[in-house]
Amino acid sequence: MSSPHTDLRWPWSLRLRHATLYLLGMALIAFVFLPLDNQCAFRGWVSRFSAGPASAGQLNVLLFVWLPLLVLIAVCMLSLYRQVRRRDAGLLDEAGKRLLNDEMNWLLAFAGALAATTLVCRVAGQWWGVAAQAISDGSAGVLGLPSAQAIQQCGQVLFPLAVRPPTVTRGLGRSRILHRLFAQQRQRLAG
């Protein structure tokens, strides 16, 4: 029976790399998927370039899982290429090999987690976009969706930033239009 490995000391350069990748990943997810307009644009683009519901689902998986995953794996491999060459040439000691192995594991796990998060954000955003478009079209009752007020309250509880992006990113004019739209929709559904 072999003894367990000693704790690995991560160098500050790798800690900084991990923190930077983590923050960039969160910022990318928030920037791409948080605005409702982006979700509606994704939905329109996928429906325009797909032949039906089955191909639309496959196109979503291709664009929002496989493409980011392959790009992130390529970035991971390029960032570790020099160290892998050193390991293959026998220039790394045992601690260096363990550090390289753990770094590979961390980077590939991060790539997989980021790709899975993009799919979850895309699916959640797709349904959020359908509900918002149904409210703006006045077809919420036909689709069996809750009222505009219920969706707005749910959004304020579950997605506090997603309800307010027009105020933050597009100014007060767009926010007032959305508030009027929600008010008109509440009146239609109540009356």
Summary of the structure (lengths in Angstrom):
residues: 191
radius of gyration: 22.9
end to end distance: 75.6
largest distance: 77.5
contacts: 488
relative contact order: 0.10
helix: 81%
strand: 0%
